[in-house]
Amino acid sequence: MGEPAAEFLSHGEVVFESCRVPYENLLGSEGAGFAIAQQRLGPGRIHHCMRWIGICERAFSLMCARAATRELAPGRALGHRQIVQEWIADSRAEIHASRLMVLHAAERIESHGLYESREEISIIKYYVANVLQRVLDRAIQTHGALGITDLTPLAYWYRHERGARIYDGPDEVHKTVVARRALRAHGLDVR
Ligand SMILES: Cc1cc2nc3c(=O)[nH]c(=O)nc-3n(C[C@H](O)[C@H](O)[C@H](O)COP(=O)(O)OP(=O)(O)OC[C@H]3O[C@@H](n4cnc5c(N)ncnc54)[C@H](O)[C@@H]3O)c2cc1C
């Protein structure tokens, strides 16, 4: 992944063939690698959410600055339009909700451990990833053509952070975790 101009400085796919690991280099017991990799995903996901909230805040700030300064006519800034105000208000509320949900998940991890916090982690994973996508989209729309150039960081984030809804479990998988648990409480065992 990545771009040729940046020498693909992003993620690569690693294939191990006939790979031998010296016994003293084993992390954990033999055959337990997948379980260890899975364990990293809980803290990894909440870390991504915190990073996405930071990107949302920067995009929000750029959106407001653009709405306040771009004039559609002399003395009539873009921010006078009610639809732009709605984008700003919705973004503010969604970023705030994301931050409180992530804080709650962090508190839950601290008090109950990762395993008991699976649902909270799944919820923030898809919720914040979608907030990020919406906030970036609104910020780009507010910038017009400028928004899809690389003269602001918005287009870069939009391209690169679209993966948020895919990696560490796509939205659909995390939503299944949450829905399955809710349905189980009503006697429906969905597998
Ligand atoms: C930026 C980035 C970083 C990554 N980093 C890592 C890493 O560090 N380690 C690692 O192991 N992998 C990593 N991945 C891989 C990532 O985990 C997979 O891309 C992801 O799990 C989806 O698998 P896939 O790409 O094979 O898509 P597929 O499995 O082909 O899924 C395609 C689509 O089908 C849908 N789907 C999939 N499963 C279900 C389901 N159960 N129910 C309903 N719908 C479903 C989803 O919409 C999904 O996007 C990374 C990917 C990206 C984009």
The ligand as a MOL file (V3000), in Angstrom:
LIG
                    3D

  0  0  0     0  0            999 V3000
M  V30 BEGIN CTAB
M  V30 COUNTS 53 58 0 0 0
M  V30 BEGIN ATOM
M  V30 1 C -4.1120 0.0660 6.4640 0
M  V30 2 C -4.2570 -1.3940 6.7870 0
M  V30 3 C -3.4850 -1.9450 7.7800 0
M  V30 4 C -3.5860 -3.3000 8.0940 0
M  V30 5 N -2.7880 -3.8050 9.0870 0
M  V30 6 C -2.8440 -5.1160 9.3560 0
M  V30 7 C -2.0000 -5.6900 10.3640 0
M  V30 8 O -1.2230 -4.9720 11.0070 0
M  V30 9 N -2.0760 -7.0130 10.5960 0
M  V30 10 C -2.9310 -7.8220 9.9030 0
M  V30 11 O -2.9600 -9.0350 10.1480 0
M  V30 12 N -3.7510 -7.3110 8.9540 0
M  V30 13 C -3.7330 -6.0000 8.6680 0
M  V30 14 N -4.5670 -5.4720 7.6980 0
M  V30 15 C -5.4720 -6.3710 7.0030 0
M  V30 16 C -6.9130 -6.2250 7.5130 0
M  V30 17 O -7.0650 -6.8300 8.7670 0
M  V30 18 C -7.8500 -6.8200 6.4560 0
M  V30 19 O -7.7690 -6.0120 5.2960 0
M  V30 20 C -9.2860 -6.9050 6.9800 0
M  V30 21 O -9.4180 -7.8520 8.0030 0
M  V30 22 C -10.2670 -7.2680 5.8660 0
M  V30 23 O -9.8110 -8.4380 5.2360 0
M  V30 24 P -9.6500 -8.4470 3.6360 0
M  V30 25 O -8.9270 -7.2270 3.1900 0
M  V30 26 O -9.0890 -9.7750 3.2630 0
M  V30 27 O -11.1320 -8.2930 3.0990 0
M  V30 28 P -12.2290 -9.4450 3.0090 0
M  V30 29 O -12.0740 -10.4300 4.1150 0
M  V30 30 O -12.2560 -9.9220 1.5980 0
M  V30 31 O -13.5360 -8.5910 3.3200 0
M  V30 32 C -14.0580 -7.6600 2.3450 0
M  V30 33 C -15.2520 -6.9710 2.9460 0
M  V30 34 O -16.2460 -7.9440 3.2300 0
M  V30 35 C -16.9610 -7.5600 4.4050 0
M  V30 36 N -16.8330 -8.6150 5.4140 0
M  V30 37 C -15.7260 -9.3130 5.7610 0
M  V30 38 N -15.9910 -10.1910 6.7590 0
M  V30 39 C -17.3090 -10.0630 7.0190 0
M  V30 40 C -18.2050 -10.6890 7.9320 0
M  V30 41 N -17.7740 -11.6370 8.7900 0
M  V30 42 N -19.4920 -10.2880 7.9430 0
M  V30 43 C -19.9250 -9.3300 7.0940 0
M  V30 44 N -19.1230 -8.6930 6.2010 0
M  V30 45 C -17.8510 -9.0570 6.1660 0
M  V30 46 C -16.3620 -6.2610 4.9000 0
M  V30 47 O -17.1010 -5.1680 4.3720 0
M  V30 48 C -14.9800 -6.2700 4.2850 0
M  V30 49 O -14.4470 -4.9520 4.1130 0
M  V30 50 C -4.4940 -4.1270 7.3780 0
M  V30 51 C -5.3090 -3.5520 6.3820 0
M  V30 52 C -5.2020 -2.2150 6.0860 0
M  V30 53 C -6.1130 -1.6230 5.0130 0
M  V30 END ATOM
M  V30 BEGIN BOND
M  V30 1 1 1 2
M  V30 2 1 2 3
M  V30 3 2 2 52
M  V30 4 2 3 4
M  V30 5 1 4 5
M  V30 6 1 4 50
M  V30 7 2 5 6
M  V30 8 1 6 7
M  V30 9 1 6 13
M  V30 10 2 7 8
M  V30 11 1 7 9
M  V30 12 1 9 10
M  V30 13 2 10 11
M  V30 14 1 10 12
M  V30 15 2 12 13
M  V30 16 1 13 14
M  V30 17 1 14 15
M  V30 18 1 14 50
M  V30 19 1 15 16
M  V30 20 1 16 17
M  V30 21 1 16 18
M  V30 22 1 18 19
M  V30 23 1 18 20
M  V30 24 1 20 21
M  V30 25 1 20 22
M  V30 26 1 22 23
M  V30 27 1 23 24
M  V30 28 2 24 25
M  V30 29 1 24 26
M  V30 30 1 24 27
M  V30 31 1 27 28
M  V30 32 2 28 29
M  V30 33 1 28 30
M  V30 34 1 28 31
M  V30 35 1 31 32
M  V30 36 1 32 33
M  V30 37 1 33 34
M  V30 38 1 33 48
M  V30 39 1 34 35
M  V30 40 1 35 36
M  V30 41 1 35 46
M  V30 42 1 36 37
M  V30 43 1 36 45
M  V30 44 2 37 38
M  V30 45 1 38 39
M  V30 46 1 39 40
M  V30 47 2 39 45
M  V30 48 1 40 41
M  V30 49 2 40 42
M  V30 50 1 42 43
M  V30 51 2 43 44
M  V30 52 1 44 45
M  V30 53 1 46 47
M  V30 54 1 46 48
M  V30 55 1 48 49
M  V30 56 2 50 51
M  V30 57 1 51 52
M  V30 58 1 52 53
M  V30 END BOND
M  V30 END CTAB
M  END
